[in-house]
Amino acid sequence: MSLLAHWTPRTEIVVLEALERVNRELGTATIIITHNVDIAGMADRVIHLSNGLISEITKNPVRKPPRELHW
């Protein structure tokens, strides 16, 4: 079950902003596993899986802030 499955869009934004802040301020790696393609826009790097294997790795030239994602 998705962590964000039953949250309002506002709550989802707050959680994603917190993850982004921790990532930026502490320099940690954050892994978000989702079927929501828009969330991938806030990542530095997106790893796509197919049949349990890495099928593609892309880098975003510009990261989107959570408030700019479409729900």
mmCIF file of the N, C-alpha and C atoms, coordinates in Angstrom:
data_MODEL
# 
_entry.id   MODEL 
# 
loop_
_atom_site.group_PDB 
_atom_site.id 
_atom_site.type_symbol 
_atom_site.label_atom_id 
_atom_site.label_alt_id 
_atom_site.label_comp_id 
_atom_site.label_asym_id 
_atom_site.label_entity_id 
_atom_site.label_seq_id 
_atom_site.pdbx_PDB_ins_code 
_atom_site.Cartn_x 
_atom_site.Cartn_y 
_atom_site.Cartn_z 
_atom_site.occupancy 
_atom_site.B_iso_or_equiv 
_atom_site.pdbx_formal_charge 
_atom_site.auth_seq_id 
_atom_site.auth_comp_id 
_atom_site.auth_asym_id 
_atom_site.auth_atom_id 
_atom_site.pdbx_PDB_model_num 
ATOM 1   N N  . MET A 1 1  ? 0.838  -1.170 0.000   1.00 0.00 ? 1  MET A N  1 
ATOM 2   C CA . MET A 1 1  ? 0.000  0.000  0.000   1.00 0.00 ? 1  MET A CA 1 
ATOM 3   C C  . MET A 1 1  ? 0.885  1.236  0.000   1.00 0.00 ? 1  MET A C  1 
ATOM 4   N N  . SER A 1 2  ? 0.531  2.194  -0.778  1.00 0.00 ? 2  SER A N  1 
ATOM 5   C CA . SER A 1 2  ? 1.296  3.425  -0.890  1.00 0.00 ? 2  SER A CA 1 
ATOM 6   C C  . SER A 1 2  ? 1.163  4.259  0.376   1.00 0.00 ? 2  SER A C  1 
ATOM 7   N N  . LEU A 1 3  ? 2.270  4.822  0.819   1.00 0.00 ? 3  LEU A N  1 
ATOM 8   C CA . LEU A 1 3  ? 2.262  5.716  1.962   1.00 0.00 ? 3  LEU A CA 1 
ATOM 9   C C  . LEU A 1 3  ? 1.361  6.919  1.688   1.00 0.00 ? 3  LEU A C  1 
ATOM 10  N N  . LEU A 1 4  ? 1.356  7.403  0.463   1.00 0.00 ? 4  LEU A N  1 
ATOM 11  C CA . LEU A 1 4  ? 0.587  8.591  0.119   1.00 0.00 ? 4  LEU A CA 1 
ATOM 12  C C  . LEU A 1 4  ? -0.806 8.282  -0.420  1.00 0.00 ? 4  LEU A C  1 
ATOM 13  N N  . ALA A 1 5  ? -1.200 7.031  -0.416  1.00 0.00 ? 5  ALA A N  1 
ATOM 14  C CA . ALA A 1 5  ? -2.426 6.612  -1.089  1.00 0.00 ? 5  ALA A CA 1 
ATOM 15  C C  . ALA A 1 5  ? -3.695 7.306  -0.593  1.00 0.00 ? 5  ALA A C  1 
ATOM 16  N N  . HIS A 1 6  ? -3.783 7.598  0.684   1.00 0.00 ? 6  HIS A N  1 
ATOM 17  C CA . HIS A 1 6  ? -5.026 8.137  1.225   1.00 0.00 ? 6  HIS A CA 1 
ATOM 18  C C  . HIS A 1 6  ? -4.858 9.533  1.800   1.00 0.00 ? 6  HIS A C  1 
ATOM 19  N N  . TRP A 1 7  ? -3.823 10.232 1.444   1.00 0.00 ? 7  TRP A N  1 
ATOM 20  C CA . TRP A 1 7  ? -3.587 11.579 1.943   1.00 0.00 ? 7  TRP A CA 1 
ATOM 21  C C  . TRP A 1 7  ? -4.137 12.605 0.965   1.00 0.00 ? 7  TRP A C  1 
ATOM 22  N N  . THR A 1 8  ? -4.436 13.773 1.481   1.00 0.00 ? 8  THR A N  1 
ATOM 23  C CA . THR A 1 8  ? -4.867 14.863 0.611   1.00 0.00 ? 8  THR A CA 1 
ATOM 24  C C  . THR A 1 8  ? -3.655 15.390 -0.144  1.00 0.00 ? 8  THR A C  1 
ATOM 25  N N  . PRO A 1 9  ? -3.864 16.033 -1.281  1.00 0.00 ? 9  PRO A N  1 
ATOM 26  C CA . PRO A 1 9  ? -2.729 16.618 -2.010  1.00 0.00 ? 9  PRO A CA 1 
ATOM 27  C C  . PRO A 1 9  ? -1.909 17.574 -1.143  1.00 0.00 ? 9  PRO A C  1 
ATOM 28  N N  . ARG A 1 10 ? -2.567 18.334 -0.277  1.00 0.00 ? 10 ARG A N  1 
ATOM 29  C CA . ARG A 1 10 ? -1.832 19.260 0.595   1.00 0.00 ? 10 ARG A CA 1 
ATOM 30  C C  . ARG A 1 10 ? -0.881 18.504 1.526   1.00 0.00 ? 10 ARG A C  1 
ATOM 31  N N  . THR A 1 11 ? -1.349 17.403 2.111   1.00 0.00 ? 11 THR A N  1 
ATOM 32  C CA . THR A 1 11 ? -0.503 16.588 2.993   1.00 0.00 ? 11 THR A CA 1 
ATOM 33  C C  . THR A 1 11 ? 0.639  15.961 2.210   1.00 0.00 ? 11 THR A C  1 
ATOM 34  N N  . GLU A 1 12 ? 0.360  15.498 1.001   1.00 0.00 ? 12 GLU A N  1 
ATOM 35  C CA . GLU A 1 12 ? 1.406  14.910 0.163   1.00 0.00 ? 12 GLU A CA 1 
ATOM 36  C C  . GLU A 1 12 ? 2.510  15.930 -0.099  1.00 0.00 ? 12 GLU A C  1 
ATOM 37  N N  . ILE A 1 13 ? 2.124  17.175 -0.374  1.00 0.00 ? 13 ILE A N  1 
ATOM 38  C CA . ILE A 1 13 ? 3.106  18.230 -0.633  1.00 0.00 ? 13 ILE A CA 1 
ATOM 39  C C  . ILE A 1 13 ? 3.954  18.484 0.605   1.00 0.00 ? 13 ILE A C  1 
ATOM 40  N N  . VAL A 1 14 ? 3.331  18.542 1.768   1.00 0.00 ? 14 VAL A N  1 
ATOM 41  C CA . VAL A 1 14 ? 4.068  18.771 3.024   1.00 0.00 ? 14 VAL A CA 1 
ATOM 42  C C  . VAL A 1 14 ? 5.086  17.665 3.250   1.00 0.00 ? 14 VAL A C  1 
ATOM 43  N N  . VAL A 1 15 ? 4.691  16.416 3.043   1.00 0.00 ? 15 VAL A N  1 
ATOM 44  C CA . VAL A 1 15 ? 5.597  15.280 3.239   1.00 0.00 ? 15 VAL A CA 1 
ATOM 45  C C  . VAL A 1 15 ? 6.743  15.331 2.230   1.00 0.00 ? 15 VAL A C  1 
ATOM 46  N N  . LEU A 1 16 ? 6.434  15.590 0.964   1.00 0.00 ? 16 LEU A N  1 
ATOM 47  C CA . LEU A 1 16 ? 7.482  15.650 -0.062  1.00 0.00 ? 16 LEU A CA 1 
ATOM 48  C C  . LEU A 1 16 ? 8.426  16.822 0.181   1.00 0.00 ? 16 LEU A C  1 
ATOM 49  N N  . GLU A 1 17 ? 7.910  17.947 0.665   1.00 0.00 ? 17 GLU A N  1 
ATOM 50  C CA . GLU A 1 17 ? 8.782  19.082 0.998   1.00 0.00 ? 17 GLU A CA 1 
ATOM 51  C C  . GLU A 1 17 ? 9.698  18.733 2.161   1.00 0.00 ? 17 GLU A C  1 
ATOM 52  N N  . ALA A 1 18 ? 9.200  17.991 3.147   1.00 0.00 ? 18 ALA A N  1 
ATOM 53  C CA . ALA A 1 18 ? 10.035 17.565 4.270   1.00 0.00 ? 18 ALA A CA 1 
ATOM 54  C C  . ALA A 1 18 ? 11.149 16.632 3.791   1.00 0.00 ? 18 ALA A C  1 
ATOM 55  N N  . LEU A 1 19 ? 10.805 15.684 2.913   1.00 0.00 ? 19 LEU A N  1 
ATOM 56  C CA . LEU A 1 19 ? 11.829 14.785 2.370   1.00 0.00 ? 19 LEU A CA 1 
ATOM 57  C C  . LEU A 1 19 ? 12.867 15.556 1.568   1.00 0.00 ? 19 LEU A C  1 
ATOM 58  N N  . GLU A 1 20 ? 12.411 16.516 0.781   1.00 0.00 ? 20 GLU A N  1 
ATOM 59  C CA . GLU A 1 20 ? 13.319 17.337 -0.020  1.00 0.00 ? 20 GLU A CA 1 
ATOM 60  C C  . GLU A 1 20 ? 14.253 18.154 0.885   1.00 0.00 ? 20 GLU A C  1 
ATOM 61  N N  . ARG A 1 21 ? 13.717 18.718 1.957   1.00 0.00 ? 21 ARG A N  1 
ATOM 62  C CA . ARG A 1 21 ? 14.513 19.522 2.886   1.00 0.00 ? 21 ARG A CA 1 
ATOM 63  C C  . ARG A 1 21 ? 15.582 18.667 3.585   1.00 0.00 ? 21 ARG A C  1 
ATOM 64  N N  . VAL A 1 22 ? 15.202 17.489 4.052   1.00 0.00 ? 22 VAL A N  1 
ATOM 65  C CA . VAL A 1 22 ? 16.158 16.588 4.696   1.00 0.00 ? 22 VAL A CA 1 
ATOM 66  C C  . VAL A 1 22 ? 17.257 16.211 3.712   1.00 0.00 ? 22 VAL A C  1 
ATOM 67  N N  . ASN A 1 23 ? 16.866 15.902 2.481   1.00 0.00 ? 23 ASN A N  1 
ATOM 68  C CA . ASN A 1 23 ? 17.830 15.541 1.442   1.00 0.00 ? 23 ASN A CA 1 
ATOM 69  C C  . ASN A 1 23 ? 18.827 16.671 1.201   1.00 0.00 ? 23 ASN A C  1 
ATOM 70  N N  . ARG A 1 24 ? 18.318 17.882 1.093   1.00 0.00 ? 24 ARG A N  1 
ATOM 71  C CA . ARG A 1 24 ? 19.160 19.041 0.803   1.00 0.00 ? 24 ARG A CA 1 
ATOM 72  C C  . ARG A 1 24 ? 20.044 19.424 1.997   1.00 0.00 ? 24 ARG A C  1 
ATOM 73  N N  . GLU A 1 25 ? 19.445 19.527 3.193   1.00 0.00 ? 25 GLU A N  1 
ATOM 74  C CA . GLU A 1 25 ? 20.172 20.018 4.358   1.00 0.00 ? 25 GLU A CA 1 
ATOM 75  C C  . GLU A 1 25 ? 21.164 19.010 4.930   1.00 0.00 ? 25 GLU A C  1 
ATOM 76  N N  . LEU A 1 26 ? 20.838 17.737 4.859   1.00 0.00 ? 26 LEU A N  1 
ATOM 77  C CA . LEU A 1 26 ? 21.717 16.707 5.412   1.00 0.00 ? 26 LEU A CA 1 
ATOM 78  C C  . LEU A 1 26 ? 22.562 16.014 4.356   1.00 0.00 ? 26 LEU A C  1 
ATOM 79  N N  . GLY A 1 27 ? 22.258 16.282 3.087   1.00 0.00 ? 27 GLY A N  1 
ATOM 80  C CA . GLY A 1 27 ? 23.020 15.650 2.011   1.00 0.00 ? 27 GLY A CA 1 
ATOM 81  C C  . GLY A 1 27 ? 22.798 14.153 1.927   1.00 0.00 ? 27 GLY A C  1 
ATOM 82  N N  . THR A 1 28 ? 21.623 13.702 2.328   1.00 0.00 ? 28 THR A N  1 
ATOM 83  C CA . THR A 1 28 ? 21.326 12.277 2.309   1.00 0.00 ? 28 THR A CA 1 
ATOM 84  C C  . THR A 1 28 ? 20.690 11.861 0.993   1.00 0.00 ? 28 THR A C  1 
ATOM 85  N N  . ALA A 1 29 ? 20.741 10.592 0.719   1.00 0.00 ? 29 ALA A N  1 
ATOM 86  C CA . ALA A 1 29 ? 20.023 10.047 -0.433  1.00 0.00 ? 29 ALA A CA 1 
ATOM 87  C C  . ALA A 1 29 ? 18.613 9.703  0.011   1.00 0.00 ? 29 ALA A C  1 
ATOM 88  N N  . THR A 1 30 ? 17.651 9.999  -0.821  1.00 0.00 ? 30 THR A N  1 
ATOM 89  C CA . THR A 1 30 ? 16.263 9.677  -0.528  1.00 0.00 ? 30 THR A CA 1 
ATOM 90  C C  . THR A 1 30 ? 15.719 8.855  -1.684  1.00 0.00 ? 30 THR A C  1 
ATOM 91  N N  . ILE A 1 31 ? 15.104 7.745  -1.359  1.00 0.00 ? 31 ILE A N  1 
ATOM 92  C CA . ILE A 1 31 ? 14.523 6.885  -2.382  1.00 0.00 ? 31 ILE A CA 1 
ATOM 93  C C  . ILE A 1 31 ? 13.006 6.917  -2.225  1.00 0.00 ? 31 ILE A C  1 
ATOM 94  N N  . ILE A 1 32 ? 12.321 7.283  -3.302  1.00 0.00 ? 32 ILE A N  1 
ATOM 95  C CA . ILE A 1 32 ? 10.860 7.278  -3.320  1.00 0.00 ? 32 ILE A CA 1 
ATOM 96  C C  . ILE A 1 32 ? 10.435 6.310  -4.408  1.00 0.00 ? 32 ILE A C  1 
ATOM 97  N N  . ILE A 1 33 ? 9.668  5.325  -4.022  1.00 0.00 ? 33 ILE A N  1 
ATOM 98  C CA . ILE A 1 33 ? 9.173  4.346  -4.986  1.00 0.00 ? 33 ILE A CA 1 
ATOM 99  C C  . ILE A 1 33 ? 7.705  4.664  -5.236  1.00 0.00 ? 33 ILE A C  1 
ATOM 100 N N  . THR A 1 34 ? 7.371  4.928  -6.493  1.00 0.00 ? 34 THR A N  1 
ATOM 101 C CA . THR A 1 34 ? 6.012  5.361  -6.803  1.00 0.00 ? 34 THR A CA 1 
ATOM 102 C C  . THR A 1 34 ? 5.644  5.026  -8.237  1.00 0.00 ? 34 THR A C  1 
ATOM 103 N N  . HIS A 1 35 ? 4.353  5.001  -8.481  1.00 0.00 ? 35 HIS A N  1 
ATOM 104 C CA . HIS A 1 35 ? 3.837  4.895  -9.841  1.00 0.00 ? 35 HIS A CA 1 
ATOM 105 C C  . HIS A 1 35 ? 3.457  6.271  -10.366 1.00 0.00 ? 35 HIS A C  1 
ATOM 106 N N  . ASN A 1 36 ? 3.559  7.290  -9.516  1.00 0.00 ? 36 ASN A N  1 
ATOM 107 C CA . ASN A 1 36 ? 3.215  8.657  -9.894  1.00 0.00 ? 36 ASN A CA 1 
ATOM 108 C C  . ASN A 1 36 ? 4.398  9.279  -10.643 1.00 0.00 ? 36 ASN A C  1 
ATOM 109 N N  . VAL A 1 37 ? 4.284  9.366  -11.943 1.00 0.00 ? 37 VAL A N  1 
ATOM 110 C CA . VAL A 1 37 ? 5.366  9.863  -12.789 1.00 0.00 ? 37 VAL A CA 1 
ATOM 111 C C  . VAL A 1 37 ? 5.723  11.312 -12.450 1.00 0.00 ? 37 VAL A C  1 
ATOM 112 N N  . ASP A 1 38 ? 4.745  12.096 -12.026 1.00 0.00 ? 38 ASP A N  1 
ATOM 113 C CA . ASP A 1 38 ? 5.010  13.501 -11.710 1.00 0.00 ? 38 ASP A CA 1 
ATOM 114 C C  . ASP A 1 38 ? 5.975  13.663 -10.544 1.00 0.00 ? 38 ASP A C  1 
ATOM 115 N N  . ILE A 1 39 ? 5.912  12.772 -9.548  1.00 0.00 ? 39 ILE A N  1 
ATOM 116 C CA . ILE A 1 39 ? 6.826  12.858 -8.409  1.00 0.00 ? 39 ILE A CA 1 
ATOM 117 C C  . ILE A 1 39 ? 8.267  12.699 -8.869  1.00 0.00 ? 39 ILE A C  1 
ATOM 118 N N  . ALA A 1 40 ? 8.494  11.950 -9.925  1.00 0.00 ? 40 ALA A N  1 
ATOM 119 C CA . ALA A 1 40 ? 9.849  11.772 -10.453 1.00 0.00 ? 40 ALA A CA 1 
ATOM 120 C C  . ALA A 1 40 ? 10.468 13.091 -10.880 1.00 0.00 ? 40 ALA A C  1 
ATOM 121 N N  . GLY A 1 41 ? 9.637  14.105 -11.143 1.00 0.00 ? 41 GLY A N  1 
ATOM 122 C CA . GLY A 1 41 ? 10.145 15.410 -11.549 1.00 0.00 ? 41 GLY A CA 1 
ATOM 123 C C  . GLY A 1 41 ? 10.925 16.129 -10.469 1.00 0.00 ? 41 GLY A C  1 
ATOM 124 N N  . MET A 1 42 ? 10.779 15.718 -9.218  1.00 0.00 ? 42 MET A N  1 
ATOM 125 C CA . MET A 1 42 ? 11.510 16.377 -8.142  1.00 0.00 ? 42 MET A CA 1 
ATOM 126 C C  . MET A 1 42 ? 12.828 15.675 -7.820  1.00 0.00 ? 42 MET A C  1 
ATOM 127 N N  . ALA A 1 43 ? 13.143 14.640 -8.564  1.00 0.00 ? 43 ALA A N  1 
ATOM 128 C CA . ALA A 1 43 ? 14.356 13.859 -8.306  1.00 0.00 ? 43 ALA A CA 1 
ATOM 129 C C  . ALA A 1 43 ? 15.542 14.350 -9.128  1.00 0.00 ? 43 ALA A C  1 
ATOM 130 N N  . ASP A 1 44 ? 16.738 14.106 -8.596  1.00 0.00 ? 44 ASP A N  1 
ATOM 131 C CA . ASP A 1 44 ? 17.957 14.325 -9.380  1.00 0.00 ? 44 ASP A CA 1 
ATOM 132 C C  . ASP A 1 44 ? 18.060 13.248 -10.455 1.00 0.00 ? 44 ASP A C  1 
ATOM 133 N N  . ARG A 1 45 ? 17.774 12.026 -10.027 1.00 0.00 ? 45 ARG A N  1 
ATOM 134 C CA . ARG A 1 45 ? 17.933 10.868 -10.901 1.00 0.00 ? 45 ARG A CA 1 
ATOM 135 C C  . ARG A 1 45 ? 16.711 9.969  -10.752 1.00 0.00 ? 45 ARG A C  1 
ATOM 136 N N  . VAL A 1 46 ? 16.250 9.414  -11.862 1.00 0.00 ? 46 VAL A N  1 
ATOM 137 C CA . VAL A 1 46 ? 15.096 8.521  -11.854 1.00 0.00 ? 46 VAL A CA 1 
ATOM 138 C C  . VAL A 1 46 ? 15.540 7.175  -12.405 1.00 0.00 ? 46 VAL A C  1 
ATOM 139 N N  . ILE A 1 47 ? 15.292 6.129  -11.630 1.00 0.00 ? 47 ILE A N  1 
ATOM 140 C CA . ILE A 1 47 ? 15.651 4.777  -12.041 1.00 0.00 ? 47 ILE A CA 1 
ATOM 141 C C  . ILE A 1 47 ? 14.351 4.042  -12.351 1.00 0.00 ? 47 ILE A C  1 
ATOM 142 N N  . HIS A 1 48 ? 14.200 3.611  -13.592 1.00 0.00 ? 48 HIS A N  1 
ATOM 143 C CA . HIS A 1 48 ? 12.994 2.902  -14.036 1.00 0.00 ? 48 HIS A CA 1 
ATOM 144 C C  . HIS A 1 48 ? 13.255 1.395  -13.961 1.00 0.00 ? 48 HIS A C  1 
ATOM 145 N N  . LEU A 1 49 ? 12.264 0.673  -13.475 1.00 0.00 ? 49 LEU A N  1 
ATOM 146 C CA . LEU A 1 49 ? 12.366 -0.777 -13.386 1.00 0.00 ? 49 LEU A CA 1 
ATOM 147 C C  . LEU A 1 49 ? 11.362 -1.426 -14.320 1.00 0.00 ? 49 LEU A C  1 
ATOM 148 N N  . SER A 1 50 ? 11.740 -2.557 -14.858 1.00 0.00 ? 50 SER A N  1 
ATOM 149 C CA . SER A 1 50 ? 10.853 -3.363 -15.680 1.00 0.00 ? 50 SER A CA 1 
ATOM 150 C C  . SER A 1 50 ? 11.153 -4.830 -15.392 1.00 0.00 ? 50 SER A C  1 
ATOM 151 N N  . ASN A 1 51 ? 10.151 -5.564 -14.981 1.00 0.00 ? 51 ASN A N  1 
ATOM 152 C CA . ASN A 1 51 ? 10.324 -6.984 -14.624 1.00 0.00 ? 51 ASN A CA 1 
ATOM 153 C C  . ASN A 1 51 ? 11.411 -7.177 -13.575 1.00 0.00 ? 51 ASN A C  1 
ATOM 154 N N  . GLY A 1 52 ? 11.494 -6.234 -12.628 1.00 0.00 ? 52 GLY A N  1 
ATOM 155 C CA . GLY A 1 52 ? 12.453 -6.351 -11.539 1.00 0.00 ? 52 GLY A CA 1 
ATOM 156 C C  . GLY A 1 52 ? 13.875 -5.946 -11.884 1.00 0.00 ? 52 GLY A C  1 
ATOM 157 N N  . LEU A 1 53 ? 14.100 -5.454 -13.087 1.00 0.00 ? 53 LEU A N  1 
ATOM 158 C CA . LEU A 1 53 ? 15.443 -5.054 -13.517 1.00 0.00 ? 53 LEU A CA 1 
ATOM 159 C C  . LEU A 1 53 ? 15.458 -3.581 -13.901 1.00 0.00 ? 53 LEU A C  1 
ATOM 160 N N  . ILE A 1 54 ? 16.605 -2.943 -13.753 1.00 0.00 ? 54 ILE A N  1 
ATOM 161 C CA . ILE A 1 54 ? 16.736 -1.550 -14.173 1.00 0.00 ? 54 ILE A CA 1 
ATOM 162 C C  . ILE A 1 54 ? 16.649 -1.494 -15.692 1.00 0.00 ? 54 ILE A C  1 
ATOM 163 N N  . SER A 1 55 ? 15.688 -0.720 -16.182 1.00 0.00 ? 55 SER A N  1 
ATOM 164 C CA . SER A 1 55 ? 15.514 -0.609 -17.627 1.00 0.00 ? 55 SER A CA 1 
ATOM 165 C C  . SER A 1 55 ? 16.019 0.730  -18.165 1.00 0.00 ? 55 SER A C  1 
ATOM 166 N N  . GLU A 1 56 ? 16.100 1.732  -17.283 1.00 0.00 ? 56 GLU A N  1 
ATOM 167 C CA . GLU A 1 56 ? 16.537 3.057  -17.734 1.00 0.00 ? 56 GLU A CA 1 
ATOM 168 C C  . GLU A 1 56 ? 16.897 3.904  -16.518 1.00 0.00 ? 56 GLU A C  1 
ATOM 169 N N  . ILE A 1 57 ? 17.892 4.754  -16.670 1.00 0.00 ? 57 ILE A N  1 
ATOM 170 C CA . ILE A 1 57 ? 18.252 5.737  -15.654 1.00 0.00 ? 57 ILE A CA 1 
ATOM 171 C C  . ILE A 1 57 ? 18.300 7.087  -16.343 1.00 0.00 ? 57 ILE A C  1 
ATOM 172 N N  . THR A 1 58 ? 17.528 8.035  -15.811 1.00 0.00 ? 58 THR A N  1 
ATOM 173 C CA . THR A 1 58 ? 17.521 9.378  -16.385 1.00 0.00 ? 58 THR A CA 1 
ATOM 174 C C  . THR A 1 58 ? 17.875 10.390 -15.303 1.00 0.00 ? 58 THR A C  1 
ATOM 175 N N  . LYS A 1 59 ? 18.444 11.515 -15.732 1.00 0.00 ? 59 LYS A N  1 
ATOM 176 C CA . LYS A 1 59 ? 18.757 12.608 -14.817 1.00 0.00 ? 59 LYS A CA 1 
ATOM 177 C C  . LYS A 1 59 ? 17.922 13.817 -15.212 1.00 0.00 ? 59 LYS A C  1 
ATOM 178 N N  . ASN A 1 60 ? 17.317 14.440 -14.232 1.00 0.00 ? 60 ASN A N  1 
ATOM 179 C CA . ASN A 1 60 ? 16.538 15.650 -14.488 1.00 0.00 ? 60 ASN A CA 1 
ATOM 180 C C  . ASN A 1 60 ? 17.475 16.851 -14.501 1.00 0.00 ? 60 ASN A C  1 
ATOM 181 N N  . PRO A 1 61 ? 17.452 17.646 -15.549 1.00 0.00 ? 61 PRO A N  1 
ATOM 182 C CA . PRO A 1 61 ? 18.314 18.831 -15.587 1.00 0.00 ? 61 PRO A CA 1 
ATOM 183 C C  . PRO A 1 61 ? 17.915 19.854 -14.522 1.00 0.00 ? 61 PRO A C  1 
ATOM 184 N N  . VAL A 1 62 ? 16.626 19.896 -14.193 1.00 0.00 ? 62 VAL A N  1 
ATOM 185 C CA . VAL A 1 62 ? 16.119 20.808 -13.171 1.00 0.00 ? 62 VAL A CA 1 
ATOM 186 C C  . VAL A 1 62 ? 15.106 20.043 -12.334 1.00 0.00 ? 62 VAL A C  1 
ATOM 187 N N  . ARG A 1 63 ? 15.265 20.129 -11.016 1.00 0.00 ? 63 ARG A N  1 
ATOM 188 C CA . ARG A 1 63 ? 14.314 19.477 -10.118 1.00 0.00 ? 63 ARG A CA 1 
ATOM 189 C C  . ARG A 1 63 ? 13.105 20.377 -9.891  1.00 0.00 ? 63 ARG A C  1 
ATOM 190 N N  . LYS A 1 64 ? 11.914 19.786 -9.922  1.00 0.00 ? 64 LYS A N  1 
ATOM 191 C CA . LYS A 1 64 ? 10.691 20.535 -9.639  1.00 0.00 ? 64 LYS A CA 1 
ATOM 192 C C  . LYS A 1 64 ? 10.427 20.522 -8.135  1.00 0.00 ? 64 LYS A C  1 
ATOM 193 N N  . PRO A 1 65 ? 10.034 21.663 -7.581  1.00 0.00 ? 65 PRO A N  1 
ATOM 194 C CA . PRO A 1 65 ? 9.601  21.658 -6.179  1.00 0.00 ? 65 PRO A CA 1 
ATOM 195 C C  . PRO A 1 65 ? 8.271  20.921 -6.050  1.00 0.00 ? 65 PRO A C  1 
ATOM 196 N N  . PRO A 1 66 ? 8.002  20.293 -4.910  1.00 0.00 ? 66 PRO A N  1 
ATOM 197 C CA . PRO A 1 66 ? 6.747  19.552 -4.737  1.00 0.00 ? 66 PRO A CA 1 
ATOM 198 C C  . PRO A 1 66 ? 5.500  20.367 -5.075  1.00 0.00 ? 66 PRO A C  1 
ATOM 199 N N  . ARG A 1 67 ? 5.495  21.653 -4.794  1.00 0.00 ? 67 ARG A N  1 
ATOM 200 C CA . ARG A 1 67 ? 4.307  22.480 -5.060  1.00 0.00 ? 67 ARG A CA 1 
ATOM 201 C C  . ARG A 1 67 ? 4.029  22.648 -6.556  1.00 0.00 ? 67 ARG A C  1 
ATOM 202 N N  . GLU A 1 68 ? 5.014  22.335 -7.413  1.00 0.00 ? 68 GLU A N  1 
ATOM 203 C CA . GLU A 1 68 ? 4.814  22.453 -8.854  1.00 0.00 ? 68 GLU A CA 1 
ATOM 204 C C  . GLU A 1 68 ? 4.388  21.133 -9.496  1.00 0.00 ? 68 GLU A C  1 
ATOM 205 N N  . LEU A 1 69 ? 4.304  20.073 -8.706  1.00 0.00 ? 69 LEU A N  1 
ATOM 206 C CA . LEU A 1 69 ? 3.891  18.787 -9.240  1.00 0.00 ? 69 LEU A CA 1 
ATOM 207 C C  . LEU A 1 69 ? 2.388  18.777 -9.457  1.00 0.00 ? 69 LEU A C  1 
ATOM 208 N N  . HIS A 1 70 ? 1.946  17.986 -10.418 1.00 0.00 ? 70 HIS A N  1 
ATOM 209 C CA . HIS A 1 70 ? 0.517  17.883 -10.711 1.00 0.00 ? 70 HIS A CA 1 
ATOM 210 C C  . HIS A 1 70 ? -0.048 16.626 -10.046 1.00 0.00 ? 70 HIS A C  1 
ATOM 211 N N  . TRP A 1 71 ? -1.195 16.760 -9.444  1.00 0.00 ? 71 TRP A N  1 
ATOM 212 C CA . TRP A 1 71 ? -1.832 15.647 -8.754  1.00 0.00 ? 71 TRP A CA 1 
ATOM 213 C C  . TRP A 1 71 ? -3.059 15.281 -9.514  1.00 0.00 ? 71 TRP A C  1 
# 
